[in-house]
Amino acid sequence: MEQYKTMAEMPLMHPCTIKEINGTESLRLMDLGFFIGSSVIPYYRCMHGGTRVYRVKGTLIALRDKEAAQIQAKEAE
């Protein structure tokens, strides 16, 4: 079984592919464009921490780390 990282653990500016979405926020995250198989780039980490900005489907979206931890992803090759 392949090990994935959460979106909150992904290094900045490294494209990744969403593999799983779990937790109570999964429907909201899908409404924002985070779908299994989507390509996402962790773009920016806010200065005081706790929030990151992601580029998904051509849009920049900020997520709290606790929300991003519900998304499992694999670094793109």
N, CA and C of each residue as an Amber inpcrd file, in Angstrom:
protein
   231
   0.8450000  -1.1870000   0.0000000   0.0000000   0.0000000   0.0000000
   0.8880000   1.2480000   0.0000000   0.5680000   2.1530000  -0.8670000
   1.3700000   3.3600000  -1.0150000   1.0360000   4.3690000   0.0880000
   2.0630000   5.0100000   0.6180000   1.8810000   6.0080000   1.6620000
   1.7210000   7.3860000   1.0320000   0.7310000   8.1200000   1.4790000
   0.4890000   9.4710000   0.9940000   0.7570000  10.4570000   2.1250000
   0.9680000  11.7110000   1.7490000   1.1010000  12.7950000   2.7130000
  -0.1930000  13.5970000   2.6980000  -0.4400000  14.3080000   3.7790000
  -1.5730000  15.2250000   3.7620000  -1.1470000  16.4830000   3.0060000
  -2.1210000  17.2390000   2.5290000  -1.8020000  18.4890000   1.8310000
  -1.0540000  19.4460000   2.7590000  -1.3130000  19.3760000   4.0540000
  -0.6230000  20.2430000   5.0170000   0.8560000  19.8930000   5.1460000
   1.2440000  18.6810000   4.7390000   2.6400000  18.2340000   4.8260000
   3.4210000  18.4160000   3.5200000   2.7330000  18.7210000   2.4340000
   3.3860000  18.8190000   1.1340000   4.3180000  20.0380000   1.0710000
   5.4830000  19.8580000   0.4350000   6.3870000  21.0050000   0.2900000
   5.8050000  22.0410000  -0.6600000   6.1210000  23.2970000  -0.3950000
   5.6280000  24.3800000  -1.2390000   6.1830000  24.2760000  -2.6600000
   5.3480000  24.6590000  -3.6080000   5.6850000  24.7480000  -5.0330000
   5.9890000  23.4050000  -5.6880000   5.6030000  22.3020000  -5.0680000
   5.7410000  20.9790000  -5.6670000   4.3550000  20.4580000  -6.0240000
   4.0590000  20.2930000  -7.3090000   2.7410000  19.7960000  -7.6990000
   2.4630000  18.4220000  -7.0880000   1.2130000  18.1910000  -6.7690000
   0.8090000  16.9050000  -6.2250000  -0.5680000  16.5390000  -6.7700000
  -0.9230000  15.2860000  -6.6020000  -2.2040000  14.7710000  -7.0740000
  -3.0010000  14.2580000  -5.8790000  -4.2500000  14.6660000  -5.7860000
  -5.1100000  14.2420000  -4.6830000  -5.4720000  12.7720000  -4.8510000
  -5.3070000  12.0040000  -3.7850000  -5.6090000  10.5700000  -3.7990000
  -6.8140000  10.2060000  -2.9360000  -7.0480000  10.9440000  -1.8470000
  -8.1730000  10.6650000  -0.9370000  -8.6090000  11.9490000  -0.2630000
  -9.9040000  12.0210000   0.0590000 -10.4290000  13.1210000   0.8670000
 -11.2710000  12.4880000   1.9660000 -10.9210000  12.7570000   3.2100000
 -11.6060000  12.1650000   4.3590000 -12.0900000  13.2720000   5.2860000
 -12.9460000  12.9000000   6.2090000 -13.3270000  13.8300000   7.2640000
 -14.6400000  14.5430000   7.0090000 -14.9870000  15.3760000   7.9680000
 -16.2790000  16.0540000   7.9520000 -16.3620000  17.1700000   6.9200000
 -15.2350000  17.6700000   6.4470000 -15.2150000  18.7770000   5.4860000
 -15.1150000  18.3060000   4.0360000 -15.2400000  17.0060000   3.7770000
 -14.9780000  16.4890000   2.4330000 -15.8910000  17.1000000   1.3730000
 -17.1730000  17.2710000   1.6550000 -18.0710000  17.8690000   0.6610000
 -17.7140000  19.3170000   0.3760000 -17.3720000  20.0570000   1.4020000
 -16.9640000  21.4620000   1.2210000 -15.6860000  21.5490000   0.4000000
 -14.7330000  20.6680000   0.6830000 -13.4790000  20.6740000  -0.0710000
 -13.7290000  20.3410000  -1.5420000 -14.6400000  19.4210000  -1.8160000
 -14.9700000  19.1070000  -3.2110000 -15.6700000  20.2860000  -3.8820000
 -16.5140000  21.0150000  -3.1480000 -17.1460000  22.2200000  -3.6900000
 -16.1060000  23.2660000  -4.0890000 -14.9730000  23.2810000  -3.3810000
 -13.9020000  24.2340000  -3.6810000 -13.0050000  23.7710000  -4.8330000
 -13.1960000  22.5330000  -5.3190000 -12.4190000  22.0410000  -6.4490000
 -11.3950000  20.9790000  -6.1160000 -11.3490000  20.5390000  -4.8710000
 -10.4070000  19.5020000  -4.4650000 -11.0380000  18.1260000  -4.6990000
 -10.7830000  17.5450000  -5.8710000 -11.3290000  16.2440000  -6.2470000
 -10.2090000  15.2200000  -6.3250000 -10.5450000  13.9530000  -6.1170000
  -9.5730000  12.8790000  -6.3020000  -9.0920000  12.9250000  -7.7520000
  -7.7840000  12.9160000  -7.9210000  -7.1740000  12.9950000  -9.2470000
  -6.7970000  14.4010000  -9.6760000  -7.2640000  15.4210000  -8.9520000
  -6.9310000  16.8090000  -9.2970000  -5.4760000  17.1120000  -8.9830000
  -4.9010000  17.9670000  -9.8090000  -3.5420000  18.4530000  -9.5770000
  -3.6100000  19.7160000  -8.7310000  -2.7830000  19.7670000  -7.6940000
  -2.7770000  20.8980000  -6.7570000  -1.3290000  21.3040000  -6.5080000
  -1.1040000  22.6100000  -6.3670000   0.2300000  23.1070000  -6.0120000
   0.1300000  23.8620000  -4.6860000   0.8060000  23.3820000  -3.6380000
   0.8940000  24.1720000  -2.3980000   1.7170000  25.4280000  -2.7110000
   1.0700000  26.5680000  -2.6550000   1.6360000  27.7850000  -3.2270000
   2.3050000  28.7040000  -2.2080000   1.7360000  28.7930000  -1.0150000
   2.1990000  29.7980000  -0.0610000   1.7850000  29.3940000   1.3440000
   2.6410000  29.6610000   2.3020000   2.3140000  29.4230000   3.7160000
   2.2040000  30.7840000   4.3910000   1.1000000  31.0280000   5.0550000
   0.8780000  32.3190000   5.7090000   1.8980000  32.5380000   6.8210000
   2.2660000  33.7670000   7.0250000   3.3700000  34.1290000   7.9100000
   3.2240000  33.5830000   9.3290000   2.0530000  33.6160000   9.8880000
   1.8720000  33.1810000  11.2710000   1.4920000  31.7080000  11.3780000
   1.4970000  31.0130000  10.2600000   1.2340000  29.5740000  10.2500000
  -0.2420000  29.2420000  10.3930000  -0.5300000  27.9500000  10.2400000
  -1.8950000  27.4900000  10.3970000  -2.7370000  27.5510000   9.1420000
  -2.2630000  28.2740000   8.1280000  -3.0050000  28.4210000   6.8770000
  -2.0380000  28.3510000   5.7040000  -2.4700000  27.6870000   4.6510000
  -1.6960000  27.6240000   3.4070000  -2.6070000  27.9830000   2.2420000
  -1.9770000  28.4400000   1.1780000  -2.6900000  28.7640000  -0.0540000
  -2.3200000  27.7170000  -1.0910000  -3.3320000  27.2100000  -1.8020000
  -3.1390000  26.1680000  -2.8060000  -3.6830000  26.6480000  -4.1460000
  -2.9930000  26.2770000  -5.2290000  -3.5070000  26.5350000  -6.5640000
  -4.1850000  25.2550000  -7.0300000  -5.4920000  25.3650000  -7.2550000
  -6.2760000  24.2220000  -7.7180000  -7.2120000  24.7180000  -8.8240000
  -7.1470000  24.0600000  -9.9700000  -7.9840000  24.4000000 -11.1210000
  -7.8850000  25.8760000 -11.4810000  -6.6620000  26.4280000 -11.4290000
  -6.4150000  27.8110000 -11.8310000  -6.8300000  28.8620000 -10.8210000
  -7.1940000  28.4490000  -9.6160000  -7.6530000  29.3800000  -8.5890000
  -6.8120000  29.2070000  -7.3240000  -6.5430000  30.3050000  -6.6380000
  -5.8490000  30.2300000  -5.3540000  -6.8790000  30.1250000  -4.2380000
  -6.7090000  29.1070000  -3.3880000  -7.6540000  28.8600000  -2.2930000
  -6.8670000  28.6630000  -1.0050000  -7.2650000  29.3720000   0.0440000
  -6.6220000  29.2280000   1.3530000  -7.3740000  28.1890000   2.1770000
  -6.6090000  27.2940000   2.8030000  -7.1730000  26.2910000   3.7070000
  -6.4060000  26.3170000   5.0160000  -7.1230000  26.1220000   6.0960000
  -6.4560000  25.9140000   7.3840000  -5.7700000  24.5510000   7.3400000
  -4.7020000  24.4160000   8.1020000  -3.9690000  23.1470000   8.1050000
  -4.8560000  21.9780000   8.5370000  -5.8030000  22.2200000   9.4500000
  -6.6830000  21.1180000   9.8780000  -7.6000000  20.6660000   8.7430000
  -7.9770000  21.5690000   7.8450000  -8.7670000  21.1880000   6.6660000
  -7.8870000  20.4630000   5.6530000  -6.6840000  21.0020000   5.4290000
  -5.7600000  20.4040000   4.4680000  -5.3180000  19.0080000   4.9110000
  -5.3400000  18.7500000   6.2140000  -4.9460000  17.4360000   6.7330000
  -5.9520000  16.3490000   6.3590000  -7.1400000  16.7230000   5.8910000
  -8.1440000  15.7580000   5.4680000  -7.9330000  15.2900000   4.0260000
  -6.9890000  15.9220000   3.3240000  -6.7180000  15.5890000   1.9260000
  -5.4000000  14.8390000   1.8590000  -5.4460000  13.6210000   1.3390000
  -4.2440000  12.7990000   1.1360000  -3.7860000  12.9750000  -0.3020000
  -2.4960000  13.1870000  -0.5060000  -1.9890000  13.4270000  -1.8530000
  -0.6300000  12.7720000  -2.0560000  -0.2520000  12.6990000  -3.3210000
   1.0420000  12.1460000  -3.7120000   1.7490000  13.1820000  -4.5590000
   3.0520000  13.3690000  -4.3140000   3.8060000  14.3200000  -5.1160000
   3.8250000  13.8520000  -6.5690000   3.6140000  14.7990000  -7.4870000
   3.6100000  14.4820000  -8.9100000   5.0330000  14.1330000  -9.3550000
   5.1000000  13.2840000 -10.3490000   6.4140000  12.8470000 -10.8300000
   6.8380000  13.6520000 -12.0320000
